[in-house]
């Protein structure tokens, strides 16, 4: 049974930082492209960042320069480091693991940016 579990969501003040973790119980984890998505209330889910199996990264324009994504393959974990957080970053953050036709989602972790 594949499990993708996010953690690290919290309430943080504007300008603050947070690190999200995603642990995936997936065989051959290193072969998966790992992504973070987010969904704010009343909005569609949107892609935040991706790290592919080769370690290449891509970021949405709205987080470039503020967020980084990295992975620890032996731990089967991917991280999203979020700096300079803004109120607009408030959302449920989801982890996604994808390889060919295989596609797995976690249940999300809430990030709230507010003073």
RADA-V412610 format. One record per residue. RES is the residue in one small letter. SS is DSSP state (H for helix, E for strand, L for the rest). Layout:
BEGIN
RES|SS, RES|SS
END
This chain:
BEGIN
x|L, x|L, x|L, x|E, x|E, x|E, x|E, x|L, x|L, x|L, x|E, x|E, x|L, x|L, x|L, x|L, x|L, x|E, x|E, x|E, x|E, x|E, x|E, x|E, x|L, x|L, x|L, x|L, x|H, x|H, x|H, x|L, x|E, x|E, x|E, x|E, x|E, x|E, x|E, x|L, x|L, x|L, x|L, x|L, x|L, x|E, x|E, x|E, x|E, x|E, x|E, x|L, x|L, x|L, x|L, x|L, x|E, x|E, x|E, x|L, x|H, x|H, x|H, x|L, x|L, x|L, x|E, x|E, x|E, x|E, x|E, x|E, x|L, x|L, x|L, x|L, x|E, x|E, x|E, x|E, x|E, x|E, x|L, x|L, x|L, x|L, x|H, x|H, x|H, x|L, x|E, x|E, x|E, x|E, x|E, x|E, x|E, x|E, x|E, x|L, x|L, x|E, x|E, x|E, x|E, x|L, x|L, x|L, x|E, x|E, x|E, x|E, x|E, x|L, x|L
END
